[in-house]
Amino acid sequence: MTLNFWAVHPIMPTITKISPAAGPITGLTPVTITGTGFVASGTTVNFVEEAAGLPASDNTILPATSVVVSSGGTQVTADSPVETEGTTYYVTVTTPTGTSAYSQNAIFTYAQVTPTISRVSVSGPTLAAPGGGTNGGTAVTIYGTGFYSGDTVNFVEANSSYQEVSSPAIVPANHVAISNRCV
């Protein structure tokens, strides 16, 4: 009787590229990861900040959300996690067979986003003066880009260098308005 044995080597995940390679610190940027060895069950994606000269246990690891593996196992999409500092991370894919290596092809950079105001709309019951009354209660809608949850709006007196009032605004449908700056 002859017995034949074959060694089966698990396929480790590898990353050949990610797209896009940058996004805002607010996270939720859909990132497409291209490579091999991705499996539908048990795959996770992490964003890892490697601490230079420190042990791997000191690395900052941020898990991605909404991880979906393509049917062919060559692409993963995941939403970038929130990051507070605006720095660079390696993207890794972990499957039941292991974790992809750090790669120059899988670097994601977080960027600070500067809000841009395109126009301001003022309305409400206290429009006694141009632009609103002095007693508050005036609805102000601010249109633009780069507004994120957790930001605030400050109203500054004209011809002044100091901030006078901080107030939330009304958020109408289909507009960017600020009440802790919402998208």
C-alpha positions, 0 to 999 in steps of 0.5 A: 500500500502506498500513501501519498501526502500533500502539503497544503499551504494556506494562501496568505492575503497580499495587497497590491494597491489601495484606492483612494490612498487618502481621505479626511480624518472624519473617516468613512472613506470607501477604500478599495483594496486589491490583491489576492487571498481574500475570503468572504468569511472572517476577513477584517481590515485594519489601519495600522500606524507603525510606531518607529523603533517601538515594538509592534504591540505599541502600534495604533490599530484602527479597525475599518468598518463595512468590510465586503469581499468580492466574489473572486477574492481579489478585492475588499472594500472597507470604510476608513476609520476615524482618525484625530491627528491626520497621519499615515497608516498601513492598511492590512487585511486579515483572513483566517490564514493570516495578515497581509504584510505592511506594503508601500502599496497599501499606505493611507494618509489622513488629511485635515479638511478645511471647511469652505463656505460658499454662501450663507442664508438667513431667515426667521422671525427676528429679521429686524436688521439686515442679516438678522436681529440682535436678540437671537432666534434667527435661522442661519444656513451655511452652505459649503463643504468640509463640515463634520459632526463635532465642529461648531459655528461661531458668529463674530461681530463685524469689524471685530477680532473677537468671537461674540456668540456660539449658536447652533443653526437649523439643518434643512433637508438637502443642504449643508448647515451647521449645528455642530456642522453636519453633512 
